[in-house]
């Protein structure tokens, strides 16, 4: 219970005692029990009119009162106050409510519906107000030892739905930095990746992440496991996909266990047997799924996956060497997902 409730109401017994005495005159012995009820007040927009007076000085000059900050519109117009604006931004940014639905919710809450255009314009105003904080977040992301990265197509701007940008994200478990650009290498450079030095990037194997010097990679094992499952369906009679998936999951579990024990890296005795079986399965897969002849021939997805597991094993299993490195980029995917759902 709250130690300092907003209001307190005293409730006294009413009626009569079994002896016939009226309890209205009974002696108060103090509070015996307390109950607290938390509720929301009725929400209704309240309109305040600011009448700006004009006064005349004895010298003959006249003066008109300045408009208060919350009444920033032109005379004769109606503007929405700061709390109204804050609710709109809160719904759109924190809960990812689309613009039109945000306006509908405000109408249901307050009885006044703002225009969709006015609601949408608040995003740019809020971004401007948060610019300094975003700069600080970007700097802290660049200084982080491990970050997760991801990207997704996003409808942006007026016009048909095919007009898309790519929303990029770089994050830690505490900080998230967004960048609206393209899925091109120049766009990646304009984000944060050119400024990273000694950072481990956890990502989905998109080729642009490999174009930056001075960084290390952790290939997202969630994406790898999905690709291994696809290989299992492509080669239903092969045993190597199931063995690779089983041993990779076992290595992830070992890393989680070591992290839970406060260890900086996974002890060899927890991984030796799983690594052996993992590597054996990769080698068997390579022996069964041959390369398509020709220097420019398109290779099978299963072959490319196996070559990645073989040739980039250090990037696949880097999470074993440092328990601060997550094995997946799930955090980045979670940070992107609300922007996708907000489109619908």
Secondary structure, DSSP 4 states (H G I P E B T S, - for coil): --SS-S--------SB-TTS-BGGGSPP-----------PPPP----------EEE-TTS-EEEPPPPTT--SPTT-----HHHHHHHHIIIIIS---HHHHHHHHHHHHS----HHHHHHHHHHHHHHTHHHHHHHHHHHHH-SEEEEEEEEEE-SSS-TT-EEEEEEEE-SS-EEEEEE-SSHHHHHHTTGGG-SS-EEEE---GGGGG-TT-EEEE-HHHHHHHHHHHHHHTTT-SHHHHHHHHHHHHHHHHHHHHHTT-SS--HHHHHHHHHHHHHHHHHHHHHSPPPSSTTPPPPHHHHHHHHHHHTHHHHSGGGT-TTS-SS-HHHHHHHHHHHHTT-
